[in-house]
Amino acid sequence: MNLKIILVLLALTLATILALVCVLLTGSKTAACGPASKSDLLAKHDDKSLVFSDLNLAELSQVIEYLQRRLGPDLLDCTKASPSENCLYSIDRQLPKKHETLKFLDGGGKAPAREALAVVFFGQQPLPNITEFVVGPLPYPAYHRDVTLEKYKDGLPYHSRPVTAKEYSLTYTSIGQKLDDAAPLFFKEILGVIDDKDLAGLPTAPRGFESGDRSTWFALFQNTPGSGYFIHPLGLEVLVSHKSLNISQWTVDKVFYNGQYYDSMEELETQYKAGKIKSVKITKLPNGEEMGSLRTQSKTILAVPFHFEPNGARYSVKNNQVVFQSWRFAFGLSVYSGMRLFDISFNGERVVYELSVQDAISLYGSNAPGGMMTRYMDGSFGIGRFTFQLVKGVDCPTLATYVDSHYFMDEAKPGVNLNSICIFEHNPALPLRRHYSNFYSDYYGGLPNSALIIRAISTLGNYDYIFDFLFYPSGTIESRVHATGYITSSFYFADGNDYGNRVGEHTLGTIHTHFVNYKADLDVAGTSMICYDG
């Protein structure tokens, strides 16, 4: 019996020794194959990525001051300018020509001049127009060059300019008061309007069907703080002509209510008083408590799983450059088109010169005029401009790296969107590869998967677009976009189900589709087979 006990103890001792040896061996392998140190990652960076970097606040301010000095005191910021005045609308980075940039990146050539692209609305001229200027060199501008005819053969007619916030404001004040005065009984009894704060107007685009048009359908919605007004249509839509540079000449050319067109609000009021229109009385909704509220329905919220990096981040961000395993690339944010990446290399070889969002387009259909003609091209509003601050733990993992962005478009001064770009490594919860064998021999082989994600979220009216670029250790790049936020809607009447789905008592979720355009300039195996003119 004593011999058996001795043998058992001996076996346990040997097992313990073997286990310790395995742990030590495993520990040494982990140390040898662990994540690169921060200093190792930083050593892989260089400053050449700055050739693609966005304009900072100081550079934006320098461009504004230079143009105001050179173009004269009549150049206003667009927040103060009426359509008949001159204003500086936007400033974005003017990227250098590709062949010049490649000489700098690969051939040891001189860095191209750093320049900006400024868009100016000249309303106070005999022939009002839109002009684009290249301004440089930065950070201390000394020249500006008109490039409008180089880019647009026939120039840019003034009526095609984007609608500024000031023009929208003038429309609401000048036209809104006319609507109230023309149909006070209808507004009070049917729409439940007490004051202008009860209303929200959603403009359509484009501004007409023919060149030269500048008319906008405004669909009216019930404004409910704490909830998306986009799903509370009132059934009233008005067509406003605002092409004239004289605001007093702006007119309401057509009115639409509950399936019927009218020539004016006065006609609608007269028909209503005579009991000749089919009206739907709208009940005023309580703030934030109705359909569409962002308040959670659950009183108890359990904590969600937490993104964790056991050995710290396995990537590095310096200036506008990211290093992750075999990847290295530069990133930026255009005020018009949003996220863009440059000089993407894998294992030290450039595979992509530029990968960027170009535009996000949505096309709608409806049996109401606003919805039936809406064709939004979001680049015209500014995809990058509306890339706002990200919420840690919701929009991106808490431990992500957050980067600010700077912009100037339709503002009094340059602005900054804090933490508007995030970068993080993500485990997609699927193995990159794996196999378990139980035939002939038993073994398992597997490899965990991960991807580096760079993300920005643009809120364009009702929609929030989540733009992602993903980089996998296998050498794969993925571009991805998710749409969230709110749907937009039309007032539900008659054959509304032919144009979408009824999502509320008076709400039609209108049929629509989305297109997101990207630019991919690939330099796989070099550029010798690619023709370009810069």
VOGU-3710 file (C-alpha; in Angstrom, 3 decimals, decimal comma):
1> mnlkiilvll> 0,000/0,000/0,000  2,813/2,395/0,901  4,471/1,637/-2,439  1,277/2,609/-4,305  1,102/5,904/-2,439  4,728/6,644/-3,285  4,107/5,893/-6,972  1,035/8,158/-7,057  2,942/11,015/-5,413  5,792/10,510/-7,830
11> altlatilal> 3,391/10,655/-10,798  1,784/13,851/-9,479  5,201/15,408/-8,980  6,251/14,588/-12,538  2,959/15,977/-13,889  3,482/19,195/-11,942  7,027/19,559/-13,254  5,852/18,984/-16,832  3,075/21,555/-16,392  5,536/24,132/-15,078
21> vcvlltgskt> 7,883/23,469/-17,987  4,993/23,951/-20,448  3,981/27,202/-18,790  7,543/28,500/-18,891  7,998/27,517/-22,511  4,659/29,055/-23,475  5,501/32,216/-21,553  8,810/32,582/-23,321  7,152/32,161/-26,731  4,545/34,775/-25,882
31> aacgpasksd> 7,231/37,212/-24,871  9,127/36,583/-28,087  6,015/36,888/-30,300  4,101/39,528/-28,348  2,917/42,908/-29,631  5,465/45,398/-30,859  6,490/48,032/-28,345  5,299/51,617/-28,704  8,796/52,728/-29,656  8,977/50,046/-32,378
41> llakhddksl> 5,691/51,262/-33,851  6,713/54,923/-33,724  9,923/54,071/-35,546  7,840/52,963/-38,547  6,298/56,417/-38,949  7,594/59,185/-41,160  6,602/62,776/-41,796  5,978/62,328/-45,510  2,299/61,648/-44,784  1,962/65,382/-44,036
51> vfsdlnlael> 1,901/66,006/-47,791  -1,734/64,783/-47,577  -2,691/66,351/-44,239  -5,818/68,458/-43,836  -5,726/72,182/-43,199  -5,447/73,142/-39,554  -7,187/76,051/-37,840  -4,239/78,404/-38,295  -4,003/77,689/-42,032  -7,749/78,142/-42,515
61> sqvieylqrr> -7,572/81,484/-40,728  -4,601/82,547/-42,861  -6,512/81,799/-46,069  -9,546/83,764/-44,866  -7,454/86,795/-43,924  -5,527/86,657/-47,211  -8,667/86,530/-49,395  -10,404/89,272/-47,448  -7,314/91,422/-47,924  -6,906/90,682/-51,638
71> lgpdlldctk> -10,559/90,528/-52,729  -11,633/93,579/-50,774  -13,939/94,538/-47,898  -17,034/93,443/-49,831  -16,102/89,787/-49,197  -18,278/88,712/-46,258  -18,646/85,461/-44,449  -21,731/83,657/-45,709  -23,507/83,792/-42,340  -24,011/87,542/-42,930
81> aspsenclys> -24,341/87,745/-46,706  -27,576/88,020/-48,625  -27,721/86,428/-52,109  -26,825/89,770/-53,702  -23,528/90,059/-51,792  -20,097/88,418/-52,041  -19,146/85,745/-49,547  -16,457/83,166/-48,865  -18,329/79,859/-48,767  -15,755/77,123/-48,147
91> idrqlpkkhe> -12,081/76,255/-47,847  -10,692/72,765/-48,328  -7,292/71,231/-48,927  -6,099/71,429/-52,535  -4,230/68,160/-52,897  -1,018/68,214/-54,934  -0,875/66,485/-58,310  -0,103/62,813/-58,105  3,085/62,805/-60,179  4,545/65,601/-58,047
101> tlkfldgggk> 3,630/63,766/-54,880  5,173/60,493/-56,056  8,435/62,265/-56,870  8,478/63,471/-53,279  7,414/60,153/-51,730  9,569/57,836/-53,826  12,198/59,861/-55,637  13,495/62,177/-52,962  12,081/65,222/-54,726  10,941/68,455/-53,122
111> aparealavv> 7,621/68,450/-51,286  4,848/70,025/-53,407  3,534/73,416/-52,352  0,850/73,235/-49,713  -2,345/74,871/-51,028  -6,020/75,425/-50,263  -9,109/75,485/-52,487  -11,502/78,347/-51,707  -15,040/78,703/-53,093  -16,378/82,267/-53,347
121> ffgqqplpni> -19,906/83,379/-54,211  -19,818/86,663/-56,143  -23,374/87,999/-55,943  -22,355/91,656/-56,087  -21,145/91,682/-59,678  -22,729/92,566/-63,048  -22,662/88,834/-63,801  -22,940/86,958/-60,478  -20,929/83,728/-60,433  -19,181/81,077/-58,354
131> tefvvgplpy> -15,385/81,184/-58,457  -12,858/78,651/-57,191  -9,413/79,872/-56,134  -6,292/77,893/-55,352  -4,500/79,737/-52,543  -0,916/79,162/-51,446  1,660/78,495/-50,337  0,618/77,652/-46,794  0,924/78,523/-44,006  1,612/82,050/-45,339
141> payhrdvtle> -0,386/82,617/-48,577  1,184/84,829/-51,228  -0,900/84,021/-54,328  -4,359/82,992/-55,462  -5,227/81,500/-58,822  -8,665/81,300/-60,454  -9,118/77,670/-61,560  -12,840/77,792/-62,353  -12,562/77,535/-66,127  -9,832/74,883/-65,851
151> kykdglpyhs> -12,259/72,658/-63,950  -15,581/73,717/-65,505  -15,530/74,561/-69,188  -18,484/76,945/-69,069  -17,908/78,231/-65,553  -20,279/77,950/-62,606  -23,588/79,843/-62,917  -24,693/81,616/-59,784  -28,076/79,889/-59,550  -26,324/76,519/-59,076
161> rpvtakeysl> -24,620/77,515/-55,807  -25,454/75,555/-52,640  -28,094/77,092/-50,406  -26,445/78,720/-47,413  -27,796/78,680/-43,863  -28,457/82,425/-44,267  -30,553/81,832/-47,390  -32,566/79,147/-45,601  -33,097/81,529/-42,701  -34,263/84,295/-45,038
171> tytsigqkld> -36,622/81,820/-46,698  -38,159/80,775/-43,406  -38,618/84,335/-42,153  -39,828/85,945/-45,376  -41,972/83,076/-46,648  -42,994/81,643/-43,275  -44,642/84,873/-42,213  -46,504/85,051/-45,523  -47,863/81,546/-44,928  -49,076/82,423/-41,429
181> daaplffkei> -50,698/85,636/-42,617  -52,369/83,969/-45,608  -53,930/81,005/-43,782  -54,140/81,691/-40,025  -57,291/79,619/-39,429  -55,940/76,576/-41,272  -52,642/76,696/-39,404  -54,318/76,977/-36,009  -57,202/74,532/-36,392  -55,693/71,857/-38,617
191> lgviddkdla> -51,941/71,961/-38,031  -52,191/72,941/-34,371  -49,560/75,630/-34,840  -49,227/78,061/-31,952  -45,915/79,605/-33,034  -43,116/78,956/-35,504  -41,321/76,671/-33,040  -44,018/74,073/-33,690  -42,914/73,729/-37,314  -39,861/72,240/-39,020
201> glptaprgfe> -39,270/72,534/-42,744  -37,397/69,888/-44,727  -36,085/71,203/-48,061  -35,788/69,068/-51,159  -33,025/68,941/-53,740  -32,401/69,507/-56,592  -33,900/72,961/-56,889  -35,815/72,321/-60,083  -35,950/70,259/-63,249  -34,247/72,614/-65,708
211> sgdrstwfal> -31,019/74,587/-65,783  -31,621/77,997/-64,265  -34,258/76,856/-61,794  -33,868/77,704/-58,131  -37,093/76,607/-56,462  -37,390/74,376/-53,420  -40,251/72,280/-52,116  -40,427/72,586/-48,332  -42,336/69,801/-46,586  -43,613/70,882/-43,162
221> fqntpgsgyf> -43,268/68,627/-40,130  -44,311/68,846/-36,506  -41,274/69,867/-34,506  -40,957/67,722/-31,392  -37,836/68,334/-29,260  -36,153/65,089/-28,253  -37,460/63,216/-31,279  -36,820/63,157/-35,004  -39,317/65,471/-36,658  -38,685/63,616/-39,944
231> ihplglevlv> -41,425/61,091/-39,145  -44,123/63,611/-38,199  -45,306/65,131/-41,509  -48,197/67,580/-41,450  -49,317/67,057/-45,044  -48,559/70,639/-46,109  -45,805/71,333/-48,649  -44,957/74,616/-50,362  -42,883/75,391/-53,441  -40,728/78,485/-52,906
241> shkslnisqw> -39,001/80,318/-55,744  -35,841/82,000/-54,401  -33,812/82,580/-57,556  -34,067/86,359/-57,488  -31,260/88,200/-55,721  -33,974/90,538/-54,396  -35,500/88,761/-51,413  -38,739/90,737/-51,692  -39,361/88,988/-55,015  -39,309/85,477/-53,541
251> tvdkvfyngq> -42,687/83,803/-53,962  -44,728/80,756/-53,058  -45,528/79,266/-56,448  -47,527/76,210/-55,416  -49,077/74,639/-52,330  -49,825/70,963/-51,726  -52,018/69,583/-48,962  -53,295/66,042/-48,424  -53,156/65,052/-52,092  -54,371/68,330/-53,585
261> yydsmeelet> -52,452/71,184/-55,270  -53,342/74,847/-54,735  -51,996/77,989/-56,367  -51,523/79,829/-53,088  -52,047/79,669/-49,337  -54,869/82,158/-49,748  -56,672/79,665/-51,983  -56,105/76,887/-49,434  -57,513/79,081/-46,642  -60,549/80,020/-48,718
271> qykagkiksv> -61,264/76,380/-49,622  -60,854/75,343/-45,993  -63,270/77,984/-44,729  -65,764/76,856/-47,358  -65,424/73,247/-46,195  -64,186/72,112/-49,602  -60,943/70,388/-48,613  -60,414/67,068/-46,925  -58,454/67,999/-43,836  -56,823/65,880/-41,152
281> kitklpngee> -56,547/67,543/-37,781  -53,113/67,012/-36,253  -52,754/66,422/-32,522  -49,822/68,189/-30,921  -47,387/65,570/-29,663  -45,728/65,700/-26,226  -42,013/66,376/-26,275  -39,859/63,287/-26,606  -42,534/60,774/-25,599  -43,998/59,687/-28,922
291> mgslrtqskt> -42,990/57,497/-31,813  -39,423/58,224/-32,759  -38,134/59,172/-29,330  -34,505/58,334/-28,658  -35,258/57,540/-25,029  -34,685/53,927/-24,153  -37,793/51,857/-23,481  -36,037/49,750/-20,855  -35,685/51,020/-17,299  -32,804/48,646/-16,620
301> ilavpfhfep> -29,783/48,668/-18,909  -27,079/46,085/-18,364  -23,521/47,005/-19,230  -22,480/45,886/-22,711  -19,292/43,861/-23,336  -16,193/46,007/-23,107  -13,547/46,314/-25,821  -10,196/45,442/-24,193  -6,562/45,540/-25,329  -4,651/43,245/-22,912
311> ngarysvknn> -1,183/44,438/-24,028  -2,112/47,931/-25,161  -2,811/49,104/-28,683  -1,129/47,136/-31,478  -1,275/50,143/-33,784  0,151/53,647/-33,668  -1,120/57,056/-34,803  1,217/59,977/-35,412  0,014/63,187/-37,057  -2,139/61,921/-39,935
321> qvvfqswrfa> -0,469/58,512/-40,301  -1,435/55,068/-38,974  0,856/52,040/-38,575  -0,692/48,629/-37,950  1,255/45,394/-38,388  2,190/45,348/-42,108  -0,011/48,356/-42,914  0,818/52,040/-43,091  -1,386/54,836/-44,483  -2,277/58,532/-44,228
331> fglsvysgmr> -5,797/59,751/-43,513  -7,820/62,938/-43,807  -11,308/64,409/-44,083  -12,528/66,546/-46,994  -15,142/69,117/-46,013  -17,193/68,078/-49,056  -16,652/64,335/-49,518  -15,604/63,112/-46,079  -13,157/60,315/-45,245  -10,143/59,718/-47,460
341> lfdisfnger> -6,965/57,647/-47,177  -3,652/58,018/-49,028  -0,396/56,186/-49,622  -1,615/52,834/-48,318  1,285/50,381/-48,135  1,442/46,714/-47,142  4,762/45,119/-46,244  6,483/48,308/-47,347  4,931/48,382/-50,835  2,327/50,943/-51,877
351> vvyelsvqda> -0,869/49,244/-53,037  -3,294/52,197/-53,015  -2,508/55,838/-53,710  -5,980/57,093/-52,731  -9,090/55,432/-51,313  -11,837/57,929/-50,536  -15,550/58,564/-50,234  -16,757/60,769/-53,094  -20,473/61,180/-52,511  -23,532/59,650/-50,876
361> islygsnapg> -26,682/59,875/-52,987  -30,258/59,031/-52,014  -33,224/58,930/-54,391  -36,810/59,014/-53,135  -40,275/58,286/-54,434  -43,630/59,432/-53,083  -47,121/60,558/-54,069  -46,322/63,980/-52,554  -44,163/66,496/-54,465  -41,408/66,831/-51,870
371> gmmtrymdgs> -40,703/63,116/-51,744  -41,221/62,401/-55,426  -38,520/64,839/-56,608  -35,915/64,443/-53,863  -32,482/63,445/-55,149  -29,990/64,286/-52,428  -26,298/64,471/-53,344  -24,848/64,820/-49,883  -21,449/66,016/-51,058  -23,136/69,311/-51,967
381> fgigrftfql> -24,095/69,795/-48,307  -20,680/68,736/-46,979  -20,159/65,151/-45,817  -17,000/66,118/-43,956  -18,507/69,278/-42,537  -21,194/67,269/-40,759  -18,797/64,721/-39,280  -19,453/65,437/-35,633  -17,999/64,302/-32,315  -18,110/60,561/-31,626
391> vkgvdcptla> -19,467/59,202/-28,360  -17,017/56,895/-26,614  -18,428/53,478/-25,884  -21,317/53,932/-28,350  -20,008/55,200/-31,671  -16,560/53,667/-31,122  -14,879/51,639/-28,365  -13,856/53,651/-25,330  -10,210/52,676/-25,814  -10,120/53,801/-29,461
401> tyvdshyfmd> -7,809/56,602/-30,565  -9,774/59,771/-31,294  -8,702/62,536/-33,695  -10,161/66,030/-34,205  -11,044/67,488/-37,615  -11,077/71,118/-38,776  -13,328/72,678/-41,380  -14,611/75,878/-42,940  -17,879/75,878/-44,847  -20,729/78,377/-44,562
411> eakpgvnlns> -19,358/79,625/-41,242  -18,200/82,864/-39,667  -14,853/81,321/-38,729  -13,067/77,954/-38,943  -14,504/75,236/-36,761  -13,295/72,081/-35,068  -15,186/68,829/-34,563  -13,604/67,190/-31,546  -13,001/63,423/-31,602  -14,680/63,103/-35,009
421> icifehnpal> -12,419/60,298/-36,306  -11,739/57,122/-34,354  -9,201/54,354/-34,905  -9,272/50,983/-33,174  -8,510/47,300/-33,614  -11,544/45,056/-33,718  -12,028/41,323/-33,239  -14,857/40,295/-35,585  -15,529/37,179/-33,441  -14,770/34,844/-36,338
431> plrrhysnfy> -11,493/32,936/-36,680  -9,359/33,833/-39,668  -9,015/30,079/-40,220  -9,475/26,919/-38,170  -9,795/23,146/-38,488  -10,460/20,394/-36,000  -9,500/16,898/-37,169  -10,813/13,666/-35,682  -10,020/11,402/-38,667  -6,813/9,337/-38,559
441> sdyygglpns> -5,273/11,839/-36,173  -6,613/14,323/-33,674  -5,454/17,908/-33,893  -6,680/21,485/-34,009  -5,266/24,441/-35,888  -6,661/27,958/-35,753  -5,748/31,608/-36,054  -7,615/34,515/-34,428  -8,768/37,318/-36,698  -8,605/41,076/-36,224
451> aliiraistl> -8,935/44,233/-38,262  -7,932/47,837/-37,824  -10,871/50,201/-38,349  -10,773/53,919/-39,055  -14,249/55,460/-38,732  -16,108/58,745/-39,137  -19,866/59,316/-38,837  -21,600/62,005/-40,885  -25,086/63,228/-39,969  -26,783/64,609/-43,059
461> gnydyifdfl> -30,272/65,680/-42,122  -32,147/62,574/-41,051  -29,429/60,037/-41,883  -26,285/59,134/-39,996  -23,740/57,458/-42,258  -21,075/55,364/-40,496  -18,071/55,253/-42,833  -15,478/52,562/-42,107  -12,251/51,463/-43,717  -10,951/48,106/-42,441
471> fypsgtiesr> -7,444/46,659/-42,722  -6,883/42,921/-42,219  -3,573/41,140/-41,529  -4,168/39,078/-44,685  -3,626/42,155/-46,887  -7,341/42,798/-47,468  -8,894/46,271/-47,368  -12,636/46,650/-46,886  -14,716/49,809/-47,265  -18,040/49,752/-45,471
481> vhatgyitss> -20,918/52,103/-44,759  -23,905/51,709/-42,439  -26,957/53,977/-42,551  -28,773/54,737/-39,317  -30,630/57,695/-37,788  -34,169/58,374/-39,017  -36,084/57,697/-42,173  -37,662/60,694/-43,816  -41,331/60,516/-44,685  -44,348/61,907/-46,475
491> fyfadgndyg> -47,875/62,463/-45,242  -49,895/59,259/-45,667  -52,927/59,593/-47,937  -54,729/57,771/-50,768  -52,437/55,340/-52,610  -49,505/55,908/-50,263  -48,799/52,178/-49,946  -47,710/52,185/-53,596  -44,789/54,441/-52,616  -43,582/52,876/-49,389
501> nrvgehtlgt> -44,902/51,567/-46,092  -47,264/53,098/-43,593  -45,253/53,490/-40,375  -47,620/55,761/-38,448  -51,195/56,983/-38,517  -50,288/59,823/-40,881  -46,756/58,768/-41,821  -45,557/57,138/-45,037  -42,049/55,727/-44,967  -41,192/56,573/-48,563
511> ihthfvnyka> -39,450/54,206/-50,946  -35,828/55,185/-51,546  -32,417/53,852/-52,387  -28,830/54,829/-51,557  -25,659/55,014/-53,613  -22,250/55,616/-52,053  -19,457/56,447/-54,496  -15,786/55,764/-53,794  -12,542/56,584/-55,527  -9,905/53,828/-55,582
521> dldvagtsmi> -6,592/54,768/-57,196  -4,674/51,471/-57,056  -0,908/51,298/-57,404  -0,559/47,524/-57,102  2,821/46,490/-58,604  3,691/50,113/-59,368  2,271/52,892/-61,528  3,916/52,212/-64,885  0,721/50,777/-66,387  -1,472/53,626/-65,160
531> cydg> -1,973/56,746/-67,239  -2,817/59,992/-65,469  -2,505/63,671/-66,137  -2,126/64,704/-62,525
//
